[in-house]
């Protein structure tokens, strides 16, 4: 019994399951696994260098999140994110982003505010140059700064998960310099409200920013993306 640590064994087990789960979720959301594709325990276990147990546990968690469907005696199949899921996520996220901006107004540090200001400045530069990849990265980072500034790990993790869910669709519909400029302008307004300590305005602007983002996705081909995907399947 010497040297045996039950707590450490449990910790390692769940850490392994967590790594497998996040890897599979990222692969599904990035498009590596297509909708309706079967996920095979043995093949994934061999690919990741793990046994079937953490893969099976990850499957159960993915099913709870609605990313796969487990059919008894058949297998696990990818369901992915539907067009309705995207809308639901953005409507929920609009409320949570508003709350995040409100709390960020109360808790943001000097360093976080300086990074937010630099983010706005760099985004303006890259938008003028038409550097859409850099603009997308800066857009993502602006939201991360605000999530970190809200001083709530629960809210931060929830928002980052929602952001990850729609990232692939968002990349396809936001390759647009005009929206990049508009989005950064909205970021700047949110930042100024936070900087001024106006929590009500920051919440209102962050809420509207998410609704604008969703409406832009619809305008720039969200329905067409899912129509093509459904036709392929």
Wavefront OBJ file of the C-alpha trace (Angstrom):
o trace
v 0.000 0.000 0.000
v 2.983 2.296 0.376
v 3.093 5.109 -2.150
v -0.529 4.575 -3.243
v -2.456 7.851 -3.404
v -6.187 7.418 -4.037
v -6.807 11.170 -4.397
v -4.035 11.482 -6.975
v -5.398 8.506 -8.932
v -8.867 10.063 -9.038
v -7.399 13.424 -10.035
v -5.390 11.866 -12.861
v -8.404 9.888 -14.079
v -10.608 12.932 -14.371
v -7.801 14.997 -15.835
v -7.353 12.374 -18.569
v -11.090 12.271 -19.256
v -11.103 16.050 -19.414
v -8.285 16.138 -21.959
v -10.018 13.556 -24.158
v -13.334 15.406 -23.911
v -11.861 18.799 -24.838
v -9.869 17.295 -27.720
v -12.959 15.607 -29.158
v -15.116 18.674 -28.653
v -12.563 20.879 -30.422
v -12.336 18.374 -33.279
v -16.130 18.308 -33.686
v -16.470 22.086 -33.571
v -13.542 22.634 -35.945
v -15.092 20.337 -38.514
v -12.621 17.442 -38.294
v -15.582 15.180 -37.630
v -18.569 15.851 -39.864
v -22.216 15.815 -38.869
v -23.633 12.264 -38.693
v -20.137 10.736 -38.744
v -19.625 7.811 -36.390
v -17.057 8.209 -33.605
v -15.318 4.906 -32.879
v -13.998 4.307 -29.372
v -11.127 2.035 -30.374
v -9.823 4.245 -33.187
v -10.011 7.416 -31.067
v -8.364 5.680 -28.125
v -5.480 4.558 -30.353
v -5.161 8.018 -31.880
v -5.016 9.714 -28.472
v -3.013 6.969 -26.793
v -5.615 6.181 -24.147
v -7.856 3.261 -23.213
v -11.521 3.036 -24.180
v -12.687 4.096 -20.695
v -11.834 7.842 -20.885
v -13.128 7.897 -24.472
v -16.435 6.371 -23.360
v -16.669 8.877 -20.487
v -15.953 11.743 -22.888
v -18.700 10.454 -25.193
v -21.219 10.673 -22.356
v -20.214 14.259 -21.631
v -20.376 15.179 -25.319
v -23.877 13.704 -25.478
v -24.933 15.852 -22.518
v -23.725 18.907 -24.449
v -25.704 17.831 -27.505
v -22.666 17.381 -29.735
v -23.092 13.648 -30.291
v -25.888 11.107 -30.071
v -25.259 7.656 -28.615
v -27.492 4.982 -30.124
v -27.528 1.758 -28.049
v -25.965 -1.236 -29.808
v -24.977 0.959 -32.741
v -22.527 3.668 -31.797
v -21.890 7.374 -31.236
v -22.706 9.827 -34.015
v -21.845 13.507 -34.381
v -24.781 15.910 -34.271
v -22.746 19.121 -34.059
v -24.285 22.599 -33.836
v -27.532 23.267 -35.701
v -28.682 26.573 -37.154
v -31.183 26.895 -34.301
v -28.379 26.166 -31.803
v -26.414 29.097 -33.230
v -29.367 31.437 -32.755
v -30.025 30.148 -29.240
v -26.377 30.540 -28.293
v -26.260 34.129 -29.501
v -29.476 35.101 -27.734
v -28.282 33.548 -24.456
v -24.819 34.943 -24.978
v -26.187 38.455 -25.525
v -27.590 38.407 -21.994
v -24.445 36.898 -20.472
v -22.151 39.302 -22.350
v -24.209 42.178 -20.947
v -23.774 40.829 -17.419
v -20.078 40.318 -18.092
v -19.660 43.937 -19.225
v -21.503 45.116 -16.105
v -19.231 43.127 -13.797
v -16.148 44.108 -15.792
v -17.055 47.752 -15.157
v -16.844 47.016 -11.449
v -13.711 44.855 -11.451
v -11.469 45.677 -14.428
v -7.836 46.344 -13.518
v -5.616 49.081 -14.874
v -3.598 46.500 -16.821
v -6.716 44.968 -18.365
v -8.010 48.378 -19.400
v -4.674 49.214 -21.015
v -4.739 45.920 -22.951
v -8.317 46.614 -24.034
v -7.333 50.058 -25.329
v -4.352 48.592 -27.192
v -6.633 45.931 -28.663
v -8.947 48.596 -30.082
v -6.026 50.537 -31.551
v -4.492 47.458 -33.230
v -7.876 46.338 -34.570
v -8.397 49.754 -36.181
v -4.983 49.473 -37.848
v -5.559 45.957 -39.213
v -9.102 46.808 -40.332
v -7.778 49.693 -42.443
v -5.176 47.359 -43.958
v -7.737 44.650 -44.669
v -5.911 42.109 -42.481
v -8.967 39.967 -41.689
v -7.120 37.124 -39.907
v -5.455 39.504 -37.457
v -8.753 41.330 -37.016
v -10.512 38.087 -36.082
v -7.812 37.250 -33.534
v -8.088 40.697 -31.962
v -11.879 40.415 -31.914
v -11.590 37.163 -29.974
v -9.036 38.662 -27.605
v -11.250 41.673 -26.825
v -13.935 39.348 -25.516
v -11.386 37.295 -23.576
v -10.142 40.455 -21.834
v -13.685 41.364 -20.845
v -14.384 37.817 -19.643
v -11.259 37.895 -17.494
v -12.127 41.360 -16.173
v -15.599 40.313 -14.949
v -13.942 38.522 -12.017
v -16.181 35.444 -12.268
v -14.695 32.117 -13.329
v -18.168 30.648 -13.732
v -19.294 33.342 -16.165
v -15.913 33.434 -17.935
v -15.923 29.685 -18.599
v -19.532 29.695 -19.786
v -18.923 32.519 -22.243
v -15.733 30.949 -23.577
v -17.608 27.694 -24.196
v -20.378 29.491 -26.096
v -17.773 31.377 -28.105
v -16.046 28.113 -29.021
v -19.312 26.484 -30.125
v -19.951 29.004 -32.894
v -16.359 29.785 -33.885
v -16.347 27.713 -37.086
v -19.601 29.193 -38.402
v -18.524 32.653 -37.304
v -15.280 32.460 -39.296
v -17.231 31.677 -42.470
v -19.686 34.542 -42.078
v -17.410 37.249 -40.673
v -14.803 37.361 -43.434
v -15.991 40.868 -44.127
v -13.956 44.031 -43.606
v -17.050 46.195 -43.145
v -18.312 44.049 -40.272
v -14.787 44.051 -38.833
v -14.818 47.847 -38.683
v -18.309 47.929 -37.230
v -17.508 45.265 -34.651
v -14.425 47.139 -33.502
v -16.429 50.361 -33.269
v -18.898 48.527 -31.019
v -16.000 47.207 -28.934
v -14.719 50.750 -28.520
v -18.119 51.949 -27.283
v -18.256 49.102 -24.757
v -14.733 49.899 -23.608
v -15.515 53.597 -23.146
v -18.602 52.757 -21.081
v -16.543 50.418 -18.878
v -13.808 53.018 -18.561
v -16.376 55.652 -17.556
v -17.810 53.320 -14.910
v -21.226 53.289 -16.602
v -22.316 49.707 -15.935
v -25.828 50.184 -17.322
v -24.553 51.455 -20.657
v -21.794 48.822 -20.852
v -24.368 46.073 -20.311
v -26.713 47.526 -22.927
v -23.949 47.909 -25.522
v -22.512 44.421 -24.965
v -25.980 42.917 -25.246
v -26.644 44.750 -28.518
v -23.205 43.831 -29.850
v -24.050 40.118 -29.709
v -27.414 40.643 -31.393
v -25.690 42.655 -34.138
v -23.154 39.850 -34.563
v -25.899 37.262 -35.006
v -27.847 39.444 -37.439
v -24.665 39.884 -39.456
v -24.177 36.110 -39.580
v -27.690 35.692 -40.948
v -27.107 38.456 -43.487
v -23.821 36.936 -44.645
v -24.906 33.376 -45.258
v -25.659 31.477 -42.053
v -28.665 29.751 -43.633
v -26.705 28.914 -46.794
v -23.940 27.248 -44.745
v -26.434 24.902 -43.128
v -28.298 24.303 -46.383
v -25.058 23.143 -48.009
v -24.162 21.026 -44.994
v -27.570 19.319 -44.976
v -27.352 18.664 -48.713
v -23.926 17.060 -48.300
v -25.281 14.754 -45.614
l 1 2 3 4 5 6 7 8 9 10 11 12 13 14 15 16 17 18 19 20 21 22 23 24 25 26 27 28 29 30 31 32 33 34 35 36 37 38 39 40 41 42 43 44 45 46 47 48 49 50 51 52 53 54 55 56 57 58 59 60 61 62 63 64 65 66 67 68 69 70 71 72 73 74 75 76 77 78 79 80 81 82 83 84 85 86 87 88 89 90 91 92 93 94 95 96 97 98 99 100 101 102 103 104 105 106 107 108 109 110 111 112 113 114 115 116 117 118 119 120 121 122 123 124 125 126 127 128 129 130 131 132 133 134 135 136 137 138 139 140 141 142 143 144 145 146 147 148 149 150 151 152 153 154 155 156 157 158 159 160 161 162 163 164 165 166 167 168 169 170 171 172 173 174 175 176 177 178 179 180 181 182 183 184 185 186 187 188 189 190 191 192 193 194 195 196 197 198 199 200 201 202 203 204 205 206 207 208 209 210 211 212 213 214 215 216 217 218 219 220 221 222 223 224 225 226 227 228 229 230 231 232 233
